[in-house]
Amino acid sequence: MKKPDSKFIKVRCKDCENEQVLFNKPTMVVSCHICGSKLAVPRGGKADIKGELLHVIE
């Protein structure tokens, strides 16, 4: 059986350095909870990550 290739990732905001967990294939723009800057933008599959990718949560 094939495992899904979608994962949760931990991203650090470049503006305020807040660390946030998000889905690597979002369907809408993901914003930082602290300052509101964009962390991830959907691109019809995997997101365009705007913050610093810290690690993939397995």
C-alpha distance matrix in Angstrom:
0.0 3.8 6.5 9.6 12.4 15.1 17.1 20.5 23.3 26.9 29.6 33.3 35.7 38.1 41.0 41.1 38.6 36.8 33.3 30.7 27.0 25.3 22.1 21.5 20.9 23.8 25.2 28.8 31.0 30.6 34.1 35.4 36.4 39.6 41.1 39.1 38.3 35.1 32.2 29.5 29.8 27.0 26.6 24.2 21.1 21.7 25.0 28.2 29.0 32.8 33.0 32.4 28.7 29.1 25.5 21.9 20.9 17.7
3.8 0.0 3.8 6.5 8.9 11.9 14.2 17.8 20.4 24.0 26.5 30.3 32.6 34.8 37.8 38.1 35.6 34.0 30.5 28.0 24.3 22.5 19.1 18.1 17.6 20.7 22.2 25.7 27.8 27.5 31.0 32.4 33.7 36.9 38.1 36.1 35.0 31.8 28.9 26.1 26.3 23.6 23.0 20.7 17.6 18.0 21.4 24.5 25.4 29.2 29.6 29.0 25.5 26.1 22.7 19.0 18.5 15.6
6.5 3.8 0.0 3.8 6.3 8.9 10.7 14.1 16.9 20.4 23.1 26.8 29.2 31.6 34.5 34.6 32.1 30.4 26.9 24.4 20.7 19.0 15.9 15.2 15.1 18.2 20.2 23.5 25.3 24.6 27.9 29.1 30.3 33.4 34.8 33.0 32.0 28.9 25.8 23.3 24.0 21.5 21.5 19.6 16.2 16.0 19.1 22.3 22.7 26.4 26.5 25.9 22.3 22.7 19.2 15.5 14.8 11.9
9.6 6.5 3.8 0.0 3.8 5.6 8.1 11.7 14.5 18.2 20.6 24.4 26.5 28.9 31.6 31.9 29.6 27.9 24.5 21.8 18.2 16.1 12.7 11.9 11.4 14.5 16.4 19.7 21.6 21.1 24.5 25.9 27.3 30.4 31.7 29.6 28.7 25.5 22.6 19.9 20.4 17.8 18.0 16.1 12.7 12.7 15.7 19.0 19.6 23.4 23.7 23.5 20.0 20.9 17.8 14.0 13.6 11.5
12.4 8.9 6.3 3.8 0.0 3.8 6.5 10.2 12.3 16.1 18.0 21.8 23.9 26.0 29.0 29.5 27.2 25.8 22.5 20.1 16.7 14.6 11.3 9.5 9.6 13.1 15.5 18.5 19.9 19.4 22.7 24.1 25.8 28.8 29.7 27.8 26.4 23.1 20.1 17.4 18.0 15.7 15.6 14.3 10.6 9.8 12.9 16.0 16.6 20.3 20.8 20.4 17.0 18.1 15.2 11.6 12.1 10.6
15.1 11.9 8.9 5.6 3.8 0.0 3.8 7.2 9.6 13.4 15.3 19.1 21.0 23.4 26.1 26.5 24.4 22.7 19.6 16.8 13.4 11.0 7.5 6.3 6.5 9.8 12.4 15.2 16.6 15.9 19.2 20.6 22.2 25.3 26.3 24.3 23.2 20.0 17.0 14.4 15.2 13.2 13.8 12.9 9.3 8.2 10.6 13.9 14.2 17.9 18.2 18.3 15.1 16.3 13.7 10.2 10.5 10.0
17.1 14.2 10.7 8.1 6.5 3.8 0.0 3.8 6.4 10.1 12.6 16.4 18.7 21.3 24.0 24.0 21.6 19.8 16.4 13.9 10.3 8.7 6.1 5.7 7.8 10.4 13.7 15.9 16.6 15.0 17.9 18.6 20.0 22.9 24.3 22.7 21.8 18.9 15.6 13.7 15.5 14.3 15.6 15.4 12.0 9.9 11.2 14.2 13.4 16.8 16.4 16.1 12.7 13.3 10.5 7.0 6.8 7.0
20.5 17.8 14.1 11.7 10.2 7.2 3.8 0.0 3.8 7.0 9.8 13.4 15.8 18.7 21.2 20.8 18.4 16.4 12.9 10.2 6.6 5.5 4.5 5.8 8.7 10.1 13.7 15.0 15.1 12.8 15.3 15.5 16.7 19.5 21.1 19.8 19.2 16.7 13.3 12.2 14.6 14.2 16.3 16.7 13.8 11.3 11.4 14.0 12.4 15.3 14.3 14.1 11.0 11.2 9.0 6.2 5.4 7.5
23.3 20.4 16.9 14.5 12.3 9.6 6.4 3.8 0.0 3.8 6.3 10.1 12.7 15.4 18.2 17.9 15.3 13.7 10.3 8.3 5.6 5.5 6.1 6.2 9.9 11.2 15.0 15.6 14.8 12.2 14.1 13.8 15.5 17.7 19.1 18.2 17.1 14.9 11.2 10.7 13.8 14.2 16.2 17.4 14.6 11.4 10.8 12.4 10.1 12.6 11.1 10.4 7.3 7.6 5.9 4.5 5.5 8.7
26.9 24.0 20.4 18.2 16.1 13.4 10.1 7.0 3.8 0.0 3.8 6.9 10.0 12.9 15.5 14.8 11.9 10.3 6.7 5.6 4.4 6.4 8.8 9.4 13.0 13.5 17.2 17.0 15.5 12.4 13.2 11.9 13.5 15.1 16.7 16.4 15.5 14.1 10.4 11.2 14.8 16.1 18.4 20.2 17.7 14.4 13.0 13.8 10.6 12.1 9.6 8.6 6.2 5.4 5.5 6.4 7.2 11.0
29.6 26.5 23.1 20.6 18.0 15.3 12.6 9.8 6.3 3.8 0.0 3.8 6.5 9.2 12.0 11.8 9.1 8.3 5.6 5.4 6.3 7.5 10.1 10.1 13.4 13.5 16.9 16.1 13.9 10.8 11.0 9.6 12.0 13.1 14.0 13.8 12.3 11.0 7.4 9.1 12.8 14.9 17.2 19.6 17.6 14.2 12.0 11.8 8.2 8.8 5.9 5.4 4.6 5.4 7.5 9.1 10.8 14.4
33.3 30.3 26.8 24.4 21.8 19.1 16.4 13.4 10.1 6.9 3.8 0.0 3.8 6.3 8.8 8.4 5.4 5.5 4.3 6.4 8.9 10.6 13.6 13.7 16.9 16.5 19.6 18.2 15.4 12.4 11.3 9.0 11.3 11.4 11.9 12.7 11.1 10.9 8.1 10.9 14.6 17.4 19.7 22.4 20.8 17.4 14.8 13.9 10.1 9.2 5.5 5.0 6.5 6.7 9.9 12.4 14.0 17.7
35.7 32.6 29.2 26.5 23.9 21.0 18.7 15.8 12.7 10.0 6.5 3.8 0.0 3.8 5.5 5.8 4.7 5.3 6.4 7.9 10.9 11.9 14.9 15.1 17.6 16.6 19.2 17.2 13.9 11.1 9.2 6.7 9.6 9.2 8.7 9.5 7.6 8.2 6.5 10.1 13.4 16.7 19.2 22.2 21.3 18.2 15.0 13.6 10.1 8.0 4.9 6.5 9.1 10.3 13.4 15.6 17.2 20.9
38.1 34.8 31.6 28.9 26.0 23.4 21.3 18.7 15.4 12.9 9.2 6.3 3.8 0.0 3.8 6.0 5.6 8.2 9.7 11.6 14.4 15.2 17.9 17.4 19.9 19.1 21.6 19.4 15.9 13.7 11.7 9.8 12.8 11.7 10.2 11.3 8.6 9.5 8.5 11.8 14.7 18.2 20.2 23.5 22.8 19.7 16.4 14.2 11.0 8.0 5.4 6.7 10.3 11.8 15.3 17.8 19.9 23.5
41.0 37.8 34.5 31.6 29.0 26.1 24.0 21.2 18.2 15.5 12.0 8.8 5.5 3.8 0.0 3.8 6.0 8.2 11.0 12.9 16.2 17.0 20.0 20.0 22.1 20.8 22.8 20.2 16.5 14.4 11.5 9.3 11.7 9.7 7.6 9.4 7.3 9.7 10.0 13.6 16.2 19.9 22.1 25.5 25.2 22.3 18.8 16.7 13.8 10.5 8.6 10.4 13.8 15.0 18.5 20.9 22.7 26.4
41.1 38.1 34.6 31.9 29.5 26.5 24.0 20.8 17.9 14.8 11.8 8.4 5.8 6.0 3.8 0.0 3.9 5.5 9.0 11.4 15.1 16.6 20.0 20.6 23.0 21.5 23.8 21.2 17.8 15.0 12.0 8.8 10.2 7.5 6.7 9.6 8.9 11.5 11.3 15.1 18.1 21.6 24.2 27.4 26.7 23.8 20.5 18.9 15.7 12.9 10.3 11.5 14.4 14.8 18.2 20.7 21.9 25.7
38.6 35.6 32.1 29.6 27.2 24.4 21.6 18.4 15.3 11.9 9.1 5.4 4.7 5.6 6.0 3.9 0.0 3.8 6.3 9.4 12.9 15.0 18.4 18.8 21.7 20.8 23.5 21.4 18.2 15.2 12.8 9.6 11.1 9.3 9.6 11.9 10.9 12.5 11.1 14.7 18.1 21.3 23.8 26.8 25.6 22.4 19.4 18.1 14.4 12.3 9.0 9.0 11.6 11.3 14.8 17.5 18.8 22.6
36.8 34.0 30.4 27.9 25.8 22.7 19.8 16.4 13.7 10.3 8.3 5.5 5.3 8.2 8.2 5.5 3.8 0.0 3.8 6.5 10.2 12.5 16.2 17.4 20.1 18.9 21.6 19.6 16.8 13.3 11.0 7.5 8.1 7.0 8.6 10.6 10.6 12.0 10.4 13.8 17.4 20.3 23.2 25.8 24.6 21.6 18.7 18.0 14.5 13.0 9.8 10.3 11.9 11.5 14.3 16.5 17.1 20.9
33.3 30.5 26.9 24.5 22.5 19.6 16.4 12.9 10.3 6.7 5.6 4.3 6.4 9.7 11.0 9.0 6.3 3.8 0.0 3.8 7.0 9.9 13.5 14.7 17.8 17.1 20.2 18.8 16.4 12.8 11.6 8.6 9.4 9.7 11.6 12.7 12.5 12.8 10.1 12.9 16.7 19.1 21.9 24.2 22.5 19.4 16.9 16.8 13.2 12.7 9.4 9.2 9.6 8.6 10.9 12.9 13.3 17.1
30.7 28.0 24.4 21.8 20.1 16.8 13.9 10.2 8.3 5.6 5.4 6.4 7.9 11.6 12.9 11.4 9.4 6.5 3.8 0.0 3.8 6.4 10.2 12.0 14.8 13.8 16.9 15.7 13.8 10.1 9.6 7.4 8.1 9.8 12.0 12.0 12.1 11.7 8.9 11.0 14.6 16.6 19.6 21.6 19.9 17.1 14.8 15.3 12.2 12.4 9.8 10.4 9.9 9.7 10.9 11.8 11.8 15.5
27.0 24.3 20.7 18.2 16.7 13.4 10.3 6.6 5.6 4.4 6.3 8.9 10.9 14.4 16.2 15.1 12.9 10.2 7.0 3.8 0.0 3.8 7.2 9.4 12.3 11.8 15.2 14.9 13.8 10.3 11.2 10.1 10.8 13.2 15.3 14.7 14.7 13.4 10.2 11.0 14.4 15.5 18.4 19.8 17.7 15.0 13.4 14.8 12.1 13.4 11.4 11.7 10.0 9.8 9.6 9.4 8.7 12.2
25.3 22.5 19.0 16.1 14.6 11.0 8.7 5.5 5.5 6.4 7.5 10.6 11.9 15.2 17.0 16.6 15.0 12.5 9.9 6.4 3.8 0.0 3.8 6.4 8.8 8.1 11.5 11.4 10.8 7.8 9.9 10.2 11.4 14.4 15.9 14.4 14.1 12.0 8.9 8.5 11.4 12.0 15.0 16.2 14.2 11.8 10.2 12.3 10.3 12.2 11.2 12.3 10.5 11.5 11.0 9.9 9.8 12.7
22.1 19.1 15.9 12.7 11.3 7.5 6.1 4.5 6.1 8.8 10.1 13.6 14.9 17.9 20.0 20.0 18.4 16.2 13.5 10.2 7.2 3.8 0.0 3.8 5.5 5.7 9.3 10.5 11.0 9.1 12.1 13.3 14.7 17.9 19.1 17.1 16.5 13.8 10.9 9.1 11.0 10.4 12.9 13.4 11.1 9.1 8.6 11.5 10.6 13.4 13.2 14.2 11.9 13.3 12.0 9.8 9.8 11.8
21.5 18.1 15.2 11.9 9.5 6.3 5.7 5.8 6.2 9.4 10.1 13.7 15.1 17.4 20.0 20.6 18.8 17.4 14.7 12.0 9.4 6.4 3.8 0.0 3.8 6.1 9.7 11.2 11.3 10.2 13.4 14.7 16.9 19.7 20.3 18.3 17.0 13.8 10.7 8.2 9.7 8.9 10.6 11.3 8.6 5.8 5.8 8.8 8.4 11.8 12.2 12.9 10.4 12.5 11.2 9.0 10.3 12.0
20.9 17.6 15.1 11.4 9.6 6.5 7.8 8.7 9.9 13.0 13.4 16.9 17.6 19.9 22.1 23.0 21.7 20.1 17.8 14.8 12.3 8.8 5.5 3.8 0.0 3.8 6.7 9.1 10.3 10.4 14.1 16.3 18.3 21.4 21.8 19.2 18.0 14.5 12.3 9.0 9.1 6.8 8.3 8.1 5.7 4.6 5.3 9.1 10.1 13.4 14.7 16.0 13.8 16.2 15.0 12.6 13.6 14.8
23.8 20.7 18.2 14.5 13.1 9.8 10.4 10.1 11.2 13.5 13.5 16.5 16.6 19.1 20.8 21.5 20.8 18.9 17.1 13.8 11.8 8.1 5.7 6.1 3.8 0.0 3.8 5.5 7.2 7.5 11.3 13.9 15.7 19.1 19.4 16.5 15.7 12.4 10.8 7.7 7.5 5.6 8.6 8.8 7.9 7.4 6.4 9.6 10.5 13.0 14.4 16.4 14.9 17.3 16.7 14.8 15.4 17.1
25.2 22.2 20.2 16.4 15.5 12.4 13.7 13.7 15.0 17.2 16.9 19.6 19.2 21.6 22.8 23.8 23.5 21.6 20.2 16.9 15.2 11.5 9.3 9.7 6.7 3.8 0.0 3.8 7.1 8.9 12.6 15.8 17.4 20.7 20.7 17.4 16.9 13.6 13.1 10.0 8.3 5.7 8.4 7.9 8.5 9.5 8.7 11.5 13.1 15.2 17.1 19.6 18.4 21.0 20.5 18.5 19.1 20.5
28.8 25.7 23.5 19.7 18.5 15.2 15.9 15.0 15.6 17.0 16.1 18.2 17.2 19.4 20.2 21.2 21.4 19.6 18.8 15.7 14.9 11.4 10.5 11.2 9.1 5.5 3.8 0.0 3.8 6.3 9.5 13.1 14.7 17.9 17.6 14.1 13.7 10.7 11.0 8.5 6.8 5.9 9.3 10.1 11.2 11.5 9.4 11.3 12.4 13.6 15.6 18.6 18.1 20.8 20.9 19.6 20.3 22.3
31.0 27.8 25.3 21.6 19.9 16.6 16.6 15.1 14.8 15.5 13.9 15.4 13.9 15.9 16.5 17.8 18.2 16.8 16.4 13.8 13.8 10.8 11.0 11.3 10.3 7.2 7.1 3.8 0.0 3.8 6.4 10.1 12.3 15.1 14.3 10.8 10.0 6.9 7.7 5.8 4.7 6.2 9.8 11.8 12.8 12.1 9.0 9.7 10.2 10.5 12.5 15.8 16.0 18.8 19.6 18.9 20.0 22.5
30.6 27.5 24.6 21.1 19.4 15.9 15.0 12.8 12.2 12.4 10.8 12.4 11.1 13.7 14.4 15.0 15.2 13.3 12.8 10.1 10.3 7.8 9.1 10.2 10.4 7.5 8.9 6.3 3.8 0.0 3.8 6.9 9.1 12.1 12.0 9.0 8.6 6.0 5.6 5.1 6.6 8.5 12.2 14.2 14.2 12.7 9.6 10.4 9.5 9.7 10.5 13.6 13.7 16.0 17.0 16.6 17.3 20.2
34.1 31.0 27.9 24.5 22.7 19.2 17.9 15.3 14.1 13.2 11.0 11.3 9.2 11.7 11.5 12.0 12.8 11.0 11.6 9.6 11.2 9.9 12.1 13.4 14.1 11.3 12.6 9.5 6.4 3.8 0.0 3.8 6.3 8.7 8.2 5.2 5.4 4.4 5.3 7.2 9.0 11.8 15.3 17.7 17.8 16.0 12.6 12.5 11.0 9.9 10.0 13.4 14.4 16.4 18.0 18.4 19.1 22.4
35.4 32.4 29.1 25.9 24.1 20.6 18.6 15.5 13.8 11.9 9.6 9.0 6.7 9.8 9.3 8.8 9.6 7.5 8.6 7.4 10.1 10.2 13.3 14.7 16.3 13.9 15.8 13.1 10.1 6.9 3.8 0.0 3.8 5.5 5.8 4.6 5.4 6.3 6.2 9.3 12.0 14.9 18.3 20.8 20.4 18.2 14.8 14.5 12.1 10.6 9.4 12.2 13.5 14.8 16.9 17.8 18.5 22.0
36.4 33.7 30.3 27.3 25.8 22.2 20.0 16.7 15.5 13.5 12.0 11.3 9.6 12.8 11.7 10.2 11.1 8.1 9.4 8.1 10.8 11.4 14.7 16.9 18.3 15.7 17.4 14.7 12.3 9.1 6.3 3.8 0.0 3.8 6.2 5.9 8.4 9.8 9.8 12.5 15.1 17.6 21.2 23.3 22.9 20.9 17.8 18.0 15.5 14.3 12.9 15.2 16.3 17.0 18.8 19.5 19.5 22.9
39.6 36.9 33.4 30.4 28.8 25.3 22.9 19.5 17.7 15.1 13.1 11.4 9.2 11.7 9.7 7.5 9.3 7.0 9.7 9.8 13.2 14.4 17.9 19.7 21.4 19.1 20.7 17.9 15.1 12.1 8.7 5.5 3.8 0.0 3.8 6.0 8.4 11.0 11.4 14.7 17.3 20.3 23.7 26.2 25.8 23.5 20.3 19.8 17.1 15.2 13.4 15.5 17.2 17.7 20.0 21.5 21.6 25.3
41.1 38.1 34.8 31.7 29.7 26.3 24.3 21.1 19.1 16.7 14.0 11.9 8.7 10.2 7.6 6.7 9.6 8.6 11.6 12.0 15.3 15.9 19.1 20.3 21.8 19.4 20.7 17.6 14.3 12.0 8.2 5.8 6.2 3.8 0.0 3.8 5.8 9.2 10.6 14.0 16.2 19.6 22.7 25.5 25.6 23.4 19.8 18.8 16.3 13.8 12.5 15.2 17.5 18.6 21.3 22.8 23.6 27.2
39.1 36.1 33.0 29.6 27.8 24.3 22.7 19.8 18.2 16.4 13.8 12.7 9.5 11.3 9.4 9.6 11.9 10.6 12.7 12.0 14.7 14.4 17.1 18.3 19.2 16.5 17.4 14.1 10.8 9.0 5.2 4.6 5.9 6.0 3.8 0.0 3.8 6.5 8.7 11.5 13.2 16.4 19.6 22.3 22.7 20.9 17.3 16.5 14.6 12.3 12.0 15.3 17.3 18.9 21.2 22.2 23.0 26.5
38.3 35.0 32.0 28.7 26.4 23.2 21.8 19.2 17.1 15.5 12.3 11.1 7.6 8.6 7.3 8.9 10.9 10.6 12.5 12.1 14.7 14.1 16.5 17.0 18.0 15.7 16.9 13.7 10.0 8.6 5.4 5.4 8.4 8.4 5.8 3.8 0.0 3.8 6.4 9.4 11.1 14.7 17.5 20.6 20.9 18.9 15.2 13.7 11.8 9.0 9.1 12.7 15.0 17.2 19.7 20.9 22.3 25.8
35.1 31.8 28.9 25.5 23.1 20.0 18.9 16.7 14.9 14.1 11.0 10.9 8.2 9.5 9.7 11.5 12.5 12.0 12.8 11.7 13.4 12.0 13.8 13.8 14.5 12.4 13.6 10.7 6.9 6.0 4.4 6.3 9.8 11.0 9.2 6.5 3.8 0.0 3.8 5.8 7.3 10.9 13.7 16.8 17.2 15.2 11.4 10.1 8.7 6.5 7.7 11.5 13.2 15.9 18.0 18.7 20.3 23.6
32.2 28.9 25.8 22.6 20.1 17.0 15.6 13.3 11.2 10.4 7.4 8.1 6.5 8.5 10.0 11.3 11.1 10.4 10.1 8.9 10.2 8.9 10.9 10.7 12.3 10.8 13.1 11.0 7.7 5.6 5.3 6.2 9.8 11.4 10.6 8.7 6.4 3.8 0.0 3.8 7.1 10.3 13.1 16.0 15.6 13.0 9.4 8.5 6.0 4.8 5.1 8.5 9.7 12.4 14.2 14.9 16.6 19.9
29.5 26.1 23.3 19.9 17.4 14.4 13.7 12.2 10.7 11.2 9.1 10.9 10.1 11.8 13.6 15.1 14.7 13.8 12.9 11.0 11.0 8.5 9.1 8.2 9.0 7.7 10.0 8.5 5.8 5.1 7.2 9.3 12.5 14.7 14.0 11.5 9.4 5.8 3.8 0.0 3.8 6.6 9.4 12.2 11.8 9.5 5.8 5.5 4.5 5.5 7.3 10.3 10.4 13.5 14.5 14.4 16.2 19.0
29.8 26.3 24.0 20.4 18.0 15.2 15.5 14.6 13.8 14.8 12.8 14.6 13.4 14.7 16.2 18.1 18.1 17.4 16.7 14.6 14.4 11.4 11.0 9.7 9.1 7.5 8.3 6.8 4.7 6.6 9.0 12.0 15.1 17.3 16.2 13.2 11.1 7.3 7.1 3.8 0.0 3.8 6.5 9.6 10.2 8.9 5.4 5.1 6.6 7.6 10.5 13.5 13.6 17.0 17.8 17.2 19.1 21.5
27.0 23.6 21.5 17.8 15.7 13.2 14.3 14.2 14.2 16.1 14.9 17.4 16.7 18.2 19.9 21.6 21.3 20.3 19.1 16.6 15.5 12.0 10.4 8.9 6.8 5.6 5.7 5.9 6.2 8.5 11.8 14.9 17.6 20.3 19.6 16.4 14.7 10.9 10.3 6.6 3.8 0.0 3.8 6.0 6.9 6.8 4.6 6.3 8.8 10.8 13.6 16.1 15.4 18.7 18.7 17.4 19.1 20.9
26.6 23.0 21.5 18.0 15.6 13.8 15.6 16.3 16.2 18.4 17.2 19.7 19.2 20.2 22.1 24.2 23.8 23.2 21.9 19.6 18.4 15.0 12.9 10.6 8.3 8.6 8.4 9.3 9.8 12.2 15.3 18.3 21.2 23.7 22.7 19.6 17.5 13.7 13.1 9.4 6.5 3.8 0.0 3.8 5.5 6.3 5.5 6.5 10.0 12.3 15.4 17.5 16.8 20.2 20.1 18.7 20.7 22.2
24.2 20.7 19.6 16.1 14.3 12.9 15.4 16.7 17.4 20.2 19.6 22.4 22.2 23.5 25.5 27.4 26.8 25.8 24.2 21.6 19.8 16.2 13.4 11.3 8.1 8.8 7.9 10.1 11.8 14.2 17.7 20.8 23.3 26.2 25.5 22.3 20.6 16.8 16.0 12.2 9.6 6.0 3.8 0.0 3.8 6.8 7.7 9.9 13.1 15.8 18.6 20.5 19.2 22.4 21.7 19.7 21.3 22.2
21.1 17.6 16.2 12.7 10.6 9.3 12.0 13.8 14.6 17.7 17.6 20.8 21.3 22.8 25.2 26.7 25.6 24.6 22.5 19.9 17.7 14.2 11.1 8.6 5.7 7.9 8.5 11.2 12.8 14.2 17.8 20.4 22.9 25.8 25.6 22.7 20.9 17.2 15.6 11.8 10.2 6.9 5.5 3.8 0.0 3.8 6.4 9.3 12.0 15.3 17.5 18.9 17.0 19.9 18.7 16.4 18.1 18.7
21.7 18.0 16.0 12.7 9.8 8.2 9.9 11.3 11.4 14.4 14.2 17.4 18.2 19.7 22.3 23.8 22.4 21.6 19.4 17.1 15.0 11.8 9.1 5.8 4.6 7.4 9.5 11.5 12.1 12.7 16.0 18.2 20.9 23.5 23.4 20.9 18.9 15.2 13.0 9.5 8.9 6.8 6.3 6.8 3.8 0.0 3.8 6.8 8.8 12.4 14.3 15.3 13.3 16.2 15.2 13.2 15.2 16.2
25.0 21.4 19.1 15.7 12.9 10.6 11.2 11.4 10.8 13.0 12.0 14.8 15.0 16.4 18.8 20.5 19.4 18.7 16.9 14.8 13.4 10.2 8.6 5.8 5.3 6.4 8.7 9.4 9.0 9.6 12.6 14.8 17.8 20.3 19.8 17.3 15.2 11.4 9.4 5.8 5.4 4.6 5.5 7.7 6.4 3.8 0.0 3.8 5.8 9.0 11.2 12.9 11.6 14.9 14.7 13.4 15.6 17.4
28.2 24.5 22.3 19.0 16.0 13.9 14.2 14.0 12.4 13.8 11.8 13.9 13.6 14.2 16.7 18.9 18.1 18.0 16.8 15.3 14.8 12.3 11.5 8.8 9.1 9.6 11.5 11.3 9.7 10.4 12.5 14.5 18.0 19.8 18.8 16.5 13.7 10.1 8.5 5.5 5.1 6.3 6.5 9.9 9.3 6.8 3.8 0.0 3.8 6.3 9.3 11.2 10.9 14.6 15.2 14.8 17.5 19.7
29.0 25.4 22.7 19.6 16.6 14.2 13.4 12.4 10.1 10.6 8.2 10.1 10.1 11.0 13.8 15.7 14.4 14.5 13.2 12.2 12.1 10.3 10.6 8.4 10.1 10.5 13.1 12.4 10.2 9.5 11.0 12.1 15.5 17.1 16.3 14.6 11.8 8.7 6.0 4.5 6.6 8.8 10.0 13.1 12.0 8.8 5.8 3.8 0.0 3.8 5.7 7.5 7.4 11.1 12.3 12.6 15.3 18.0
32.8 29.2 26.4 23.4 20.3 17.9 16.8 15.3 12.6 12.1 8.8 9.2 8.0 8.0 10.5 12.9 12.3 13.0 12.7 12.4 13.4 12.2 13.4 11.8 13.4 13.0 15.2 13.6 10.5 9.7 9.9 10.6 14.3 15.2 13.8 12.3 9.0 6.5 4.8 5.5 7.6 10.8 12.3 15.8 15.3 12.4 9.0 6.3 3.8 0.0 3.8 6.9 8.7 12.1 14.2 15.3 17.9 21.0
33.0 29.6 26.5 23.7 20.8 18.2 16.4 14.3 11.1 9.6 5.9 5.5 4.9 5.4 8.6 10.3 9.0 9.8 9.4 9.8 11.4 11.2 13.2 12.2 14.7 14.4 17.1 15.6 12.5 10.5 10.0 9.4 12.9 13.4 12.5 12.0 9.1 7.7 5.1 7.3 10.5 13.6 15.4 18.6 17.5 14.3 11.2 9.3 5.7 3.8 0.0 3.8 6.3 9.1 11.9 13.6 16.1 19.5
32.4 29.0 25.9 23.5 20.4 18.3 16.1 14.1 10.4 8.6 5.4 5.0 6.5 6.7 10.4 11.5 9.0 10.3 9.2 10.4 11.7 12.3 14.2 12.9 16.0 16.4 19.6 18.6 15.8 13.6 13.4 12.2 15.2 15.5 15.2 15.3 12.7 11.5 8.5 10.3 13.5 16.1 17.5 20.5 18.9 15.3 12.9 11.2 7.5 6.9 3.8 0.0 3.8 6.1 9.3 11.8 14.6 17.9
28.7 25.5 22.3 20.0 17.0 15.1 12.7 11.0 7.3 6.2 4.6 6.5 9.1 10.3 13.8 14.4 11.6 11.9 9.6 9.9 10.0 10.5 11.9 10.4 13.8 14.9 18.4 18.1 16.0 13.7 14.4 13.5 16.3 17.2 17.5 17.3 15.0 13.2 9.7 10.4 13.6 15.4 16.8 19.2 17.0 13.3 11.6 10.9 7.4 8.7 6.3 3.8 0.0 3.8 5.9 8.1 11.1 14.2
29.1 26.1 22.7 20.9 18.1 16.3 13.3 11.2 7.6 5.4 5.4 6.7 10.3 11.8 15.0 14.8 11.3 11.5 8.6 9.7 9.8 11.5 13.3 12.5 16.2 17.3 21.0 20.8 18.8 16.0 16.4 14.8 17.0 17.7 18.6 18.9 17.2 15.9 12.4 13.5 17.0 18.7 20.2 22.4 19.9 16.2 14.9 14.6 11.1 12.1 9.1 6.1 3.8 0.0 3.8 7.3 9.7 13.0
25.5 22.7 19.2 17.8 15.2 13.7 10.5 9.0 5.9 5.5 7.5 9.9 13.4 15.3 18.5 18.2 14.8 14.3 10.9 10.9 9.6 11.0 12.0 11.2 15.0 16.7 20.5 20.9 19.6 17.0 18.0 16.9 18.8 20.0 21.3 21.2 19.7 18.0 14.2 14.5 17.8 18.7 20.1 21.7 18.7 15.2 14.7 15.2 12.3 14.2 11.9 9.3 5.9 3.8 0.0 3.8 6.4 9.3
21.9 19.0 15.5 14.0 11.6 10.2 7.0 6.2 4.5 6.4 9.1 12.4 15.6 17.8 20.9 20.7 17.5 16.5 12.9 11.8 9.4 9.9 9.8 9.0 12.6 14.8 18.5 19.6 18.9 16.6 18.4 17.8 19.5 21.5 22.8 22.2 20.9 18.7 14.9 14.4 17.2 17.4 18.7 19.7 16.4 13.2 13.4 14.8 12.6 15.3 13.6 11.8 8.1 7.3 3.8 0.0 3.8 6.2
20.9 18.5 14.8 13.6 12.1 10.5 6.8 5.4 5.5 7.2 10.8 14.0 17.2 19.9 22.7 21.9 18.8 17.1 13.3 11.8 8.7 9.8 9.8 10.3 13.6 15.4 19.1 20.3 20.0 17.3 19.1 18.5 19.5 21.6 23.6 23.0 22.3 20.3 16.6 16.2 19.1 19.1 20.7 21.3 18.1 15.2 15.6 17.5 15.3 17.9 16.1 14.6 11.1 9.7 6.4 3.8 0.0 3.8
17.7 15.6 11.9 11.5 10.6 10.0 7.0 7.5 8.7 11.0 14.4 17.7 20.9 23.5 26.4 25.7 22.6 20.9 17.1 15.5 12.2 12.7 11.8 12.0 14.8 17.1 20.5 22.3 22.5 20.2 22.4 22.0 22.9 25.3 27.2 26.5 25.8 23.6 19.9 19.0 21.5 20.9 22.2 22.2 18.7 16.2 17.4 19.7 18.0 21.0 19.5 17.9 14.2 13.0 9.3 6.2 3.8 0.0
